Amino acid sequence: MTQPKIIIVDDSPSVRALARRGFERVGFTVFDTDDGAEALATVLNERPDVMLLDLTIPGLSIPTFISELRALREIHELRLKLLLYSGRLPEELRDLCRRYGADGYVQKGYRIHHCVAAVNAVLPHDMRASAYA
């Protein structure tokens, strides 16, 4: 089985640290950043399988960032899955997923096993992490 890779893009160091520990615990290789340009560079250099993107990063235009991400995916034929996450209501998040072409969402305030399940749902079967213990 291939070890899945995830990049977590969030402005909160504590959220990134919690998510990092949770995903590493179930076998992911984890990258994290609070910076859009660094996130795009990591996507290109490390080719993660999934991005977990916070929608409220100060100074980051989400529509512009997603447009740049989409261009990278097309030019370099990346299979990166995009999950949005925010404290917004699920209905809002579903609408944003449709608008931005995201593969899914996680509502903030999640427990890590819910986040792992959401990520697993967008990965091919042979790349899914083990259940969160």
SELO-973043 format. One record per residue: residue number from 1; chain; x, y, z of N, C-alpha, C in turn. Coordinates in nm, 4 decimals, decimal comma. Each point is the difference from the previous one (the first is absolute). Layout:
N
GUBA; NUM; A; X; Y; Z; X; Y; Z; X; Y; Z
...
***
This chain:
133
GUBA; 1; A; 0,0831; -0,1180; 0,0000; -0,0831; 0,1180; 0,0000; 0,0879; 0,1248; 0,0000
GUBA; 2; A; -0,0346; 0,0965; -0,0800; 0,0715; 0,1263; -0,0064; -0,0398; 0,0873; 0,1186
GUBA; 3; A; 0,0979; 0,0625; 0,0621; -0,0287; 0,0891; 0,1123; -0,0567; 0,1304; -0,0551
GUBA; 4; A; -0,1234; 0,0368; 0,0394; -0,0601; 0,1223; -0,0521; 0,0679; 0,1249; 0,0563
GUBA; 5; A; -0,0034; 0,1064; -0,0807; 0,0582; 0,1282; 0,0409; -0,1110; 0,1040; 0,0072
GUBA; 6; A; 0,0066; 0,0847; 0,1026; -0,0979; 0,1067; 0,0169; 0,0724; 0,1299; 0,0311
GUBA; 7; A; -0,0540; 0,1103; -0,0516; 0,0475; 0,1319; 0,0395; -0,1152; 0,0724; 0,0689
GUBA; 8; A; 0,0306; 0,0565; 0,1154; -0,0978; 0,0733; 0,0795; 0,0354; 0,1478; -0,0098
GUBA; 9; A; -0,0938; 0,0799; -0,0503; 0,0222; 0,1429; -0,0173; -0,0944; 0,0727; 0,0952
GUBA; 10; A; 0,0577; 0,0563; 0,1060; -0,0794; 0,0650; 0,1039; 0,0868; 0,1034; 0,0692
GUBA; 11; A; -0,0601; 0,1107; 0,0418; 0,0771; 0,1044; 0,0665; 0,0228; -0,0278; 0,1483
GUBA; 12; A; -0,0652; -0,1006; 0,0555; 0,0128; -0,0302; 0,1421; 0,1051; -0,1091; 0,0240
GUBA; 13; A; 0,1089; 0,0340; 0,0678; 0,1015; -0,1010; 0,0297; -0,0560; -0,1168; 0,0817
GUBA; 14; A; -0,0911; 0,0271; 0,0917; -0,0537; -0,1080; 0,0830; -0,0878; -0,0949; -0,0813
GUBA; 15; A; -0,0767; 0,0529; -0,0950; -0,0818; -0,0858; -0,0864; 0,0903; -0,0857; -0,0880
GUBA; 16; A; 0,1035; 0,0616; -0,0561; 0,0930; -0,0765; -0,0838; 0,0679; -0,1101; 0,0802
GUBA; 17; A; 0,0416; 0,0313; 0,1229; 0,0691; -0,0994; 0,0834; -0,0936; -0,1155; 0,0361
GUBA; 18; A; -0,1236; 0,0310; 0,0354; -0,0970; -0,1047; 0,0343; -0,0270; -0,0894; -0,1209
GUBA; 19; A; -0,0229; 0,0620; -0,1157; -0,0272; -0,0767; -0,1219; 0,1223; -0,0825; -0,0393
GUBA; 20; A; 0,1179; 0,0585; 0,0118; 0,1243; -0,0726; -0,0332; 0,0108; -0,1271; 0,0845
GUBA; 21; A; -0,0161; 0,0145; 0,1303; 0,0106; -0,1170; 0,0889; -0,1026; -0,1065; -0,0366
GUBA; 22; A; -0,1236; 0,0434; -0,0261; -0,1054; -0,0952; -0,0331; 0,0251; -0,0740; -0,1291
GUBA; 23; A; 0,0414; 0,0726; -0,1029; 0,0245; -0,0651; -0,1290; 0,1258; -0,0858; 0,0021
GUBA; 24; A; 0,1032; 0,0446; 0,0689; 0,1205; -0,0828; 0,0109; -0,0309; -0,1292; 0,0757
GUBA; 25; A; -0,0864; 0,0093; 0,0965; -0,0354; -0,1175; 0,0815; -0,0619; -0,1120; -0,0839
GUBA; 26; A; -0,0695; 0,0361; -0,1079; -0,0630; -0,1016; -0,0841; 0,0777; -0,0260; -0,1287
GUBA; 27; A; 0,1230; 0,0524; -0,0086; 0,0880; -0,0382; -0,1095; 0,0182; 0,0982; -0,1142
GUBA; 28; A; -0,0471; 0,1228; 0,0144; 0,0211; 0,0995; -0,1051; 0,1371; 0,0652; 0,0142
GUBA; 29; A; 0,0567; 0,0413; -0,1130; 0,1102; 0,0945; -0,0007; -0,0661; 0,1367; -0,0018
GUBA; 30; A; 0,0380; 0,0879; 0,0915; -0,0705; 0,1266; 0,0181; 0,0914; 0,1186; -0,0276
GUBA; 31; A; -0,0520; 0,0946; -0,0765; 0,0626; 0,1302; -0,0215; -0,1001; 0,1024; 0,0519
GUBA; 32; A; 0,0492; 0,1110; 0,0535; -0,0938; 0,1037; 0,0427; 0,0613; 0,1375; -0,0168
GUBA; 33; A; -0,0876; 0,0976; -0,0177; 0,0438; 0,1378; -0,0195; -0,1152; 0,0952; 0,0287
GUBA; 34; A; 0,0350; 0,1266; 0,0207; -0,1005; 0,1051; 0,0130; 0,0101; 0,0977; -0,1171
GUBA; 35; A; 0,0738; -0,0387; -0,1015; 0,0325; 0,0900; -0,1097; -0,0413; -0,0603; -0,1348
GUBA; 36; A; -0,0750; 0,0777; -0,0789; -0,0486; -0,0487; -0,1284; 0,1103; -0,0342; -0,0989
GUBA; 37; A; 0,0996; 0,0867; -0,0119; 0,1095; -0,0254; -0,0947; 0,0782; -0,1254; 0,0401
GUBA; 38; A; 0,0231; -0,0163; 0,1290; 0,0704; -0,1198; 0,0470; -0,0843; -0,1248; -0,0261
GUBA; 39; A; -0,1303; 0,0118; 0,0176; -0,0890; -0,1138; -0,0264; 0,0082; -0,0421; -0,1459
GUBA; 40; A; -0,0025; 0,0959; -0,0909; 0,0077; -0,0322; -0,1427; 0,1353; -0,0630; -0,0342
GUBA; 41; A; 0,1066; 0,0516; 0,0586; 0,1332; -0,0576; -0,0237; 0,0067; -0,1434; 0,0532
GUBA; 42; A; -0,0597; -0,0236; 0,1148; -0,0015; -0,1349; 0,0568; -0,0794; -0,0945; -0,0888
GUBA; 43; A; -0,1113; 0,0475; -0,0533; -0,0805; -0,0824; -0,0916; 0,0850; -0,0422; -0,1187
GUBA; 44; A; 0,0729; 0,0932; -0,0558; 0,0816; -0,0290; -0,1173; 0,1180; -0,0916; 0,0329
GUBA; 45; A; 0,0674; 0,0261; 0,1119; 0,1211; -0,0749; 0,0346; -0,0259; -0,1345; 0,0668
GUBA; 46; A; -0,1012; -0,0079; 0,0835; -0,0247; -0,1214; 0,0788; -0,1152; -0,0846; -0,0530
GUBA; 47; A; -0,0847; 0,0596; -0,0843; -0,1145; -0,0686; -0,0611; -0,0878; -0,0735; 0,1015
GUBA; 48; A; -0,0558; 0,0759; 0,0963; -0,0903; -0,0648; 0,0953; -0,1261; -0,0499; -0,0698
GUBA; 49; A; -0,0676; -0,0919; 0,0653; -0,1226; -0,0576; -0,0551; -0,1228; 0,0828; 0,0361
GUBA; 50; A; 0,0078; 0,0691; 0,1134; -0,1140; 0,0762; 0,0517; 0,0486; 0,1313; 0,0590
GUBA; 51; A; -0,0816; 0,1050; -0,0179; 0,0226; 0,1270; 0,0683; -0,1216; 0,0290; 0,0864
GUBA; 52; A; 0,0254; 0,0343; 0,1251; -0,1031; 0,0464; 0,0913; 0,0197; 0,1501; 0,0124
GUBA; 53; A; -0,0938; 0,0777; -0,0537; 0,0156; 0,1454; -0,0135; -0,0980; 0,0764; 0,0875
GUBA; 54; A; 0,0542; 0,0729; 0,0961; -0,0798; 0,0902; 0,0827; -0,0488; 0,1158; -0,0870
GUBA; 55; A; -0,1257; 0,0376; 0,0156; -0,0567; 0,1063; -0,0837; 0,0195; 0,1398; 0,0562
GUBA; 56; A; 0,0612; 0,0122; 0,1151; 0,0110; 0,1321; 0,0627; 0,1441; 0,0330; 0,0381
GUBA; 57; A; 0,0896; -0,0098; -0,0952; 0,1398; 0,0348; 0,0251; 0,0189; 0,1480; -0,0322
GUBA; 58; A; 0,0379; 0,0811; 0,0993; 0,0185; 0,1431; -0,0252; 0,0980; 0,0255; -0,1140
GUBA; 59; A; -0,0364; 0,0897; -0,0888; 0,0873; 0,0386; -0,1100; 0,0005; -0,0949; -0,1183
GUBA; 60; A; -0,0780; -0,1083; 0,0056; -0,0034; -0,0960; -0,1099; -0,1367; 0,0061; -0,0676
GUBA; 61; A; 0,0004; 0,0325; -0,1277; -0,1239; -0,0009; -0,0783; -0,0278; -0,1445; -0,0406
GUBA; 62; A; -0,1024; -0,0581; 0,0597; -0,0309; -0,1401; -0,0271; -0,0323; -0,0230; -0,1478
GUBA; 63; A; -0,0842; 0,0842; -0,0641; -0,0266; -0,0238; -0,1428; 0,1271; 0,0043; -0,0861
GUBA; 64; A; 0,0880; 0,0947; 0,0269; 0,1246; 0,0099; -0,0758; 0,0892; -0,1205; 0,0272
GUBA; 65; A; 0,0124; -0,0385; 0,1268; 0,0824; -0,1145; 0,0363; -0,0505; -0,1269; -0,0684
GUBA; 66; A; -0,1310; -0,0222; 0,0034; -0,0556; -0,1213; -0,0611; 0,0170; 0,0026; -0,1511
GUBA; 67; A; -0,0098; 0,1167; -0,0602; 0,0237; 0,0118; -0,1438; 0,1453; -0,0377; -0,0338
GUBA; 68; A; 0,0944; 0,0476; 0,0792; 0,1412; -0,0339; -0,0214; 0,0244; -0,1494; 0,0243
GUBA; 69; A; -0,0654; -0,0537; 0,1010; 0,0116; -0,1430; 0,0295; -0,0551; -0,0834; -0,1151
GUBA; 70; A; -0,1147; 0,0395; -0,0507; -0,0612; -0,0711; -0,1129; 0,0925; 0,0016; -0,1217
GUBA; 71; A; 0,0622; 0,1141; -0,0268; 0,0928; 0,0102; -0,1132; 0,1191; -0,0942; 0,0197
GUBA; 72; A; 0,0547; -0,0050; 0,1214; 0,1108; -0,0917; 0,0289; -0,0415; -0,1447; -0,0222
GUBA; 73; A; -0,1189; -0,0335; 0,0468; -0,0483; -0,1383; -0,0154; -0,0097; -0,0380; -0,1472
GUBA; 74; A; -0,0484; 0,0922; -0,0822; -0,0161; -0,0297; -0,1422; 0,1338; -0,0056; -0,0727
GUBA; 75; A; 0,0845; 0,0985; 0,0226; 0,1288; 0,0070; -0,0698; 0,0880; -0,1201; 0,0338
GUBA; 76; A; 0,0018; -0,0382; 0,1271; 0,0901; -0,1062; 0,0451; -0,0710; -0,1341; 0,0197
GUBA; 77; A; -0,1244; -0,0072; -0,0437; -0,0788; -0,1230; 0,0072; 0,0026; -0,0603; 0,1403
GUBA; 78; A; -0,0280; 0,0840; 0,0989; -0,0016; -0,0441; 0,1390; -0,1372; -0,0563; 0,0346
GUBA; 79; A; -0,0012; -0,1006; 0,0855; -0,1262; -0,0601; 0,0429; -0,0415; 0,0490; 0,1382
GUBA; 80; A; 0,0425; 0,1154; 0,0373; -0,0277; 0,0587; 0,1308; -0,1503; 0,0186; 0,0220
GUBA; 81; A; -0,0486; -0,0485; 0,1130; -0,1386; 0,0216; 0,0412; -0,0022; 0,1192; 0,0953
GUBA; 82; A; -0,1043; 0,0823; -0,0113; -0,0120; 0,1209; 0,0819; -0,1197; -0,0113; 0,0926
GUBA; 83; A; 0,0277; 0,0128; 0,1302; -0,1058; 0,0051; 0,1002; 0,0041; 0,1368; 0,0666
GUBA; 84; A; -0,1135; 0,0668; 0,0034; -0,0118; 0,1284; 0,0680; -0,0344; -0,0266; 0,1459
GUBA; 85; A; 0,0465; 0,0884; 0,0878; -0,0508; -0,0115; 0,1356; -0,0138; 0,1361; 0,0637
GUBA; 86; A; -0,1081; 0,0080; 0,0786; -0,0415; 0,1276; 0,0554; -0,1045; -0,0257; 0,1074
GUBA; 87; A; -0,0299; 0,1016; 0,0759; -0,1061; -0,0076; 0,0993; -0,1364; 0,0328; -0,0578
GUBA; 88; A; -0,0067; 0,0213; -0,1294; -0,1285; 0,0320; -0,0635; -0,0944; -0,1195; 0,0053
GUBA; 89; A; -0,1267; 0,0279; -0,0229; -0,1011; -0,1057; -0,0004; 0,0235; -0,0963; -0,1158
GUBA; 90; A; -0,0386; -0,1265; 0,0163; 0,0196; -0,0989; -0,1069; -0,0611; 0,0424; -0,1338
GUBA; 91; A; -0,1159; 0,0656; 0,0026; -0,0624; 0,0441; -0,1255; 0,0897; 0,0997; -0,0729
GUBA; 92; A; 0,0577; 0,0924; 0,0756; 0,0923; 0,0976; -0,0589; 0,1234; -0,0693; -0,0569
GUBA; 93; A; 0,0527; -0,0956; 0,0745; 0,1197; -0,0709; -0,0445; -0,0266; -0,0809; -0,1263
GUBA; 94; A; -0,1167; -0,0636; -0,0076; -0,0347; -0,0730; -0,1234; -0,0081; 0,0955; -0,1186
GUBA; 95; A; -0,0592; 0,1182; 0,0211; -0,0076; 0,0994; -0,1076; 0,1397; 0,0466; -0,0424
GUBA; 96; A; 0,0874; 0,0225; 0,0967; 0,1370; 0,0418; -0,0314; 0,0757; -0,1098; -0,0740
GUBA; 97; A; -0,0237; -0,1243; 0,0362; 0,0637; -0,1114; -0,0715; -0,0413; 0,0020; -0,1468
GUBA; 98; A; -0,1274; 0,0203; -0,0245; -0,0472; 0,0063; -0,1395; 0,0609; 0,1205; -0,0717
GUBA; 99; A; 0,0009; 0,1144; 0,0660; 0,0527; 0,1224; -0,0622; 0,1486; -0,0132; -0,0332
GUBA; 100; A; 0,0770; -0,0574; 0,0910; 0,1448; -0,0082; -0,0179; 0,0480; -0,1302; -0,0625
GUBA; 101; A; -0,0891; -0,0947; -0,0191; 0,0408; -0,1284; -0,0564; 0,0765; -0,0860; 0,0989
GUBA; 102; A; -0,0266; 0,0182; 0,1289; 0,0662; -0,0800; 0,1027; -0,0629; -0,1391; 0,0065
GUBA; 103; A; 0,0753; -0,0935; 0,0521; -0,0442; -0,1393; 0,0066; -0,0798; -0,0325; 0,1252
GUBA; 104; A; 0,0004; 0,0915; 0,0967; -0,0745; -0,0230; 0,1224; 0,0329; 0,1061; 0,1021
GUBA; 105; A; -0,0531; -0,0206; 0,1213; 0,0228; 0,0972; 0,1065; 0,0024; -0,0695; 0,1355
GUBA; 106; A; 0,0579; 0,0707; 0,0968; -0,0019; -0,0401; 0,1397; -0,0403; 0,1237; 0,0780
GUBA; 107; A; -0,0967; -0,0152; 0,0873; -0,0427; 0,1130; 0,0822; 0,0928; 0,0115; 0,1200
GUBA; 108; A; 0,0484; 0,1220; 0,0274; 0,0890; 0,0209; 0,1142; -0,0725; -0,0355; 0,1284
GUBA; 109; A; 0,0787; -0,0384; 0,0971; -0,0542; -0,0485; 0,1251; -0,0073; -0,1518; -0,0038
GUBA; 110; A; 0,0552; -0,0566; -0,1091; -0,0008; -0,1437; -0,0221; 0,0869; -0,0718; 0,1020
GUBA; 111; A; -0,0258; -0,1242; 0,0147; 0,0930; -0,0888; 0,0691; 0,0883; -0,0576; -0,1108
GUBA; 112; A; 0,1219; -0,0307; 0,0321; 0,0944; -0,0403; -0,1032; -0,0485; -0,1227; -0,0768
GUBA; 113; A; -0,0699; -0,0926; 0,0645; -0,0459; -0,1189; -0,0736; -0,1031; 0,0369; -0,1064
GUBA; 114; A; -0,0775; 0,1086; 0,0220; -0,0923; 0,0469; -0,1041; 0,0786; 0,0571; -0,1187
GUBA; 115; A; 0,1067; 0,0696; 0,0298; 0,0832; 0,0583; -0,1044; 0,0687; -0,1094; -0,0814
GUBA; 116; A; 0,0524; -0,1014; 0,0679; 0,0632; -0,1123; -0,0697; -0,1024; -0,0697; -0,0892
GUBA; 117; A; -0,1214; -0,0178; 0,0500; -0,1055; -0,0650; -0,0799; -0,0324; 0,0820; -0,1243
GUBA; 118; A; -0,0069; 0,1321; 0,0129; -0,0287; 0,0859; -0,1157; 0,1121; -0,0087; -0,1031
GUBA; 119; A; 0,1238; -0,0032; 0,0466; 0,1141; -0,0122; -0,0911; -0,0012; -0,1371; -0,0667
GUBA; 120; A; -0,0232; -0,1042; 0,0772; -0,0054; -0,1352; -0,0568; -0,1061; -0,0100; -0,1092
GUBA; 121; A; -0,1098; 0,0721; 0,0164; -0,1107; -0,0080; -0,0961; 0,0397; 0,0480; -0,1393
GUBA; 122; A; 0,1024; 0,0849; -0,0102; 0,0398; 0,0515; -0,1314; 0,1241; -0,0698; -0,0556
GUBA; 123; A; 0,0582; -0,0903; 0,0777; 0,1206; -0,0722; -0,0452; -0,0376; -0,1332; -0,0644
GUBA; 124; A; 0,0825; -0,0459; -0,0940; -0,0206; -0,1360; -0,0527; 0,0100; -0,1012; 0,1146
GUBA; 125; A; -0,0677; -0,1101; -0,0144; -0,0084; -0,0991; 0,1066; 0,1376; -0,0447; 0,0502
GUBA; 126; A; 0,0956; -0,0180; -0,0897; 0,1319; -0,0494; 0,0412; 0,0854; 0,1042; 0,0710
GUBA; 127; A; -0,0483; 0,1246; 0,0092; 0,0768; 0,1045; 0,0668; -0,0638; 0,0439; 0,1324
GUBA; 128; A; -0,1129; -0,0558; 0,0343; -0,0711; 0,0435; 0,1189; 0,0756; -0,0374; 0,1274
GUBA; 129; A; -0,0067; 0,0909; 0,0953; 0,0657; -0,0234; 0,1283; -0,0808; -0,0998; 0,0817
GUBA; 130; A; 0,0683; -0,0608; 0,0933; -0,0695; -0,0912; 0,0908; -0,0945; 0,0812; 0,0879
GUBA; 131; A; -0,0948; -0,0674; 0,0615; -0,0943; 0,0673; 0,0881; 0,0752; 0,0664; 0,1139
GUBA; 132; A; -0,0506; 0,1120; 0,0436; 0,0646; 0,0736; 0,1076; -0,0232; -0,0714; 0,1314
GUBA; 133; A; 0,1075; -0,0344; 0,0674; -0,0100; -0,0753; 0,1263; -0,0060; 0,0947; 0,1182
***
